[in-house]
Amino acid sequence: MKSTHLIGTVLFAAAWFGCPLIAGTACPAIKDSDKARLLGYIEKKYKLPMHLDLVKASFVGSTCYRRLELIRRDSRDPVPLALYASPDLRFIIRDLSDSTMDPAEEERQKEQALMTGLTRGDFPSLGPPNAPVTITVFSDFQCPYCARMAGVLGKEVLPVEKANVRLVFRNLPLAMHPWARPAAEAAACAGEQGKTNFWGLHDLLFQHQAEITPGNLQQKLLDYTRTFRNFDQARFKACIAGRKMAAKLDNDVKFATQNAINATPTLFMNGKRVPVSDATQIRTVIRELASTARKKSS
């Protein structure tokens, strides 16, 4: 943690004291007292049950507005948070809109970036890659609602819709669930030996969710994966012990934070967030989207 804090301090100093010019005037530098005041205000404003560190402060374009990137201090799994500060450091806001852009075009660009970010990458998936509908689910292995959704998607949606849909899994282990994060890293480690192993452990974790505790998780993981064919348990254990998949999980959490995804399960269908949980509703939306996609391509 000391090294993380030092890196954050260096990044902070390099970004903050390099002052671009606007209208011939240098942007004001920040003092240590300003930094402490900002962090204290943000913690109170957003009722955060943790202390924050500022790891990066970058100017927005050629303006004196700053984008602040913060993480939880003294945490095994830091969760990033991005906010914006006005040039005089008085005002803190969650989003910054460019009035020189057409709002419709700005919204289109945001939607396109979201759609691309949801699925572009090495994420576990099921179904044909060229399916007309892609469902992306943000899930937590300790969340009971996520277990229910996994059952709905795996048993009532995918077998019925088949060629119509592809499912992409993204991790969002919540801080309130103590074994969700290590379970997610373990599932990613299993996936390193083939996507069938990821989905096998995914199903077992959800099916036996009520039996798992922080104390027995490691043994349960070994018990579950012992049933997998041609599975290298020594490699699996080394991956878990070395936290080889931690950065992969951090990227999922960072993406979720940046896009205000803060609950599980959260579903996106073709890039659009959909508040559905019932199998019939999900299948109805899939068929509507698939029909629209086919009309556009014909």
SVG drawing of the C-alpha trace seen along z (x, -y; Angstrom):
<svg xmlns="http://www.w3.org/2000/svg" viewBox="-43 -36 50 72">
<polyline fill="none" stroke="black" stroke-width="0.4" points="0.0,0.0 2.9,-2.4 4.1,-1.9 0.6,-2.6 0.3,-5.7 3.7,-6.9 2.8,-6.3 -0.5,-8.1 1.5,-11.1 3.8,-11.2 1.0,-11.0 -0.9,-13.6 2.0,-16.0 3.0,-15.5 -0.6,-16.1 -1.5,-18.9 1.6,-21.1 1.9,-20.8 -0.4,-23.8 -1.8,-24.4 -2.7,-27.9 -6.2,-29.2 -6.8,-32.8 -3.1,-33.5 -3.4,-32.6 -1.9,-29.5 -4.3,-27.1 -4.0,-27.5 -2.0,-24.8 -3.4,-22.8 -2.0,-23.0 -1.8,-20.0 -4.5,-21.7 -6.8,-21.9 -6.2,-18.2 -7.1,-17.2 -10.2,-19.4 -11.4,-17.9 -10.9,-14.4 -12.7,-15.0 -15.6,-16.7 -16.0,-13.9 -16.0,-11.2 -18.7,-13.1 -20.7,-14.2 -21.1,-10.6 -21.3,-9.1 -18.4,-6.7 -17.5,-4.3 -13.8,-4.5 -11.0,-7.0 -9.8,-8.0 -6.6,-8.6 -6.2,-10.7 -4.2,-8.8 -4.5,-11.0 -5.7,-14.6 -5.7,-15.5 -6.9,-18.6 -9.9,-18.4 -8.7,-19.5 -7.2,-23.0 -9.4,-24.0 -8.6,-24.3 -11.3,-21.8 -9.7,-18.7 -10.8,-15.0 -10.1,-13.5 -9.4,-9.7 -9.7,-8.3 -9.4,-4.9 -10.3,-3.5 -7.3,-3.7 -6.1,-0.6 -8.2,1.8 -7.3,5.1 -9.5,4.3 -9.6,0.6 -12.7,-0.7 -12.0,-3.6 -14.2,-6.7 -13.9,-9.6 -15.2,-13.2 -14.6,-16.6 -13.4,-19.8 -14.0,-23.4 -10.9,-25.5 -11.0,-27.2 -11.5,-23.8 -14.8,-25.0 -17.3,-22.8 -17.2,-19.0 -19.5,-17.3 -19.9,-13.7 -20.1,-14.6 -18.9,-17.3 -20.8,-18.2 -19.3,-20.0 -21.7,-22.7 -19.9,-23.0 -21.2,-19.5 -24.6,-18.7 -26.4,-16.8 -27.7,-14.2 -24.3,-13.5 -22.8,-13.5 -25.4,-10.9 -24.8,-8.8 -21.0,-8.8 -21.6,-7.8 -23.9,-5.0 -21.5,-3.7 -18.6,-3.8 -20.7,-2.0 -21.8,0.7 -18.2,1.2 -16.9,1.3 -19.5,3.9 -18.3,6.6 -14.9,5.8 -12.4,7.8 -11.6,11.3 -14.8,11.9 -16.5,15.2 -19.4,15.7 -21.9,18.3 -23.7,18.4 -22.7,17.5 -20.5,14.4 -22.5,13.1 -25.9,13.4 -28.2,10.5 -28.6,9.9 -25.9,9.7 -26.8,9.8 -24.1,8.5 -24.7,9.3 -22.8,7.7 -23.0,10.2 -21.7,11.1 -21.3,14.7 -22.5,14.1 -25.6,12.1 -28.8,14.3 -30.5,12.3 -27.6,13.0 -28.0,16.7 -31.6,16.5 -30.7,14.5 -28.0,17.1 -30.7,19.8 -33.1,17.8 -30.5,17.1 -29.0,20.5 -32.1,22.6 -35.0,20.5 -33.5,18.1 -30.4,19.4 -31.7,22.9 -34.9,21.4 -33.4,18.5 -30.2,20.3 -29.0,18.6 -30.7,15.3 -28.5,14.5 -25.0,14.3 -24.4,13.9 -21.3,12.0 -20.4,12.2 -18.9,9.3 -17.9,9.2 -19.1,6.7 -18.3,8.2 -20.0,5.9 -18.1,4.7 -20.8,6.1 -20.1,9.7 -16.8,10.9 -16.2,14.0 -17.6,12.6 -14.3,11.1 -12.1,14.2 -14.7,16.4 -14.7,14.1 -10.9,14.3 -11.1,18.1 -13.7,18.4 -11.4,16.3 -8.5,18.6 -10.7,21.6 -11.5,19.9 -7.8,19.6 -8.0,23.4 -11.0,23.1 -14.3,21.3 -16.1,24.6 -14.3,24.6 -15.3,21.0 -19.0,21.7 -18.8,24.9 -17.4,23.1 -19.9,20.2 -22.8,22.7 -21.5,24.5 -20.8,21.3 -24.4,20.1 -26.0,23.5 -24.2,23.9 -24.1,20.3 -25.9,20.9 -23.2,23.4 -20.2,21.2 -18.5,19.0 -15.3,17.0 -13.8,19.8 -14.6,22.7 -14.4,21.0 -10.9,22.3 -11.8,25.9 -15.1,25.6 -13.3,24.3 -11.0,27.3 -13.9,29.7 -15.8,28.2 -12.9,28.1 -11.9,31.7 -14.8,32.8 -13.6,31.0 -12.0,33.1 -8.3,32.5 -8.2,29.7 -4.8,28.7 -5.5,28.0 -1.9,27.0 -2.1,24.4 -5.5,23.3 -4.2,23.0 -1.1,21.0 -3.3,18.6 -5.5,18.0 -2.6,17.6 -0.8,15.2 -4.0,13.2 -3.2,13.5 -6.7,12.3 -6.9,9.3 -6.3,6.8 -8.9,8.4 -11.5,8.0 -10.3,4.4 -11.0,3.5 -14.6,4.8 -15.2,2.9 -13.6,-0.3 -15.9,-0.1 -18.9,0.4 -18.0,-2.5 -17.4,-4.8 -20.8,-3.9 -22.9,-4.1 -23.4,-0.4 -23.7,0.2 -26.1,3.0 -26.3,6.7 -27.5,8.2 -27.5,5.5 -28.4,6.5 -27.6,4.8 -29.1,6.0 -27.4,4.7 -25.8,1.9 -29.1,0.8 -29.7,1.2 -32.9,3.2 -34.8,3.5 -36.1,7.0 -35.7,10.1 -38.4,12.4 -37.6,15.0 -40.7,14.2 -39.8,10.5 -36.2,11.2 -37.2,13.5 -39.7,10.9 -37.0,8.2 -34.6,10.6 -37.1,11.3 -37.9,7.6 -34.2,6.7 -33.4,9.7 -36.2,8.7 -35.0,5.1 -31.4,6.3 -32.5,8.5 -34.5,5.8 -31.5,3.4 -29.2,6.0 -31.6,7.0"/>
</svg>
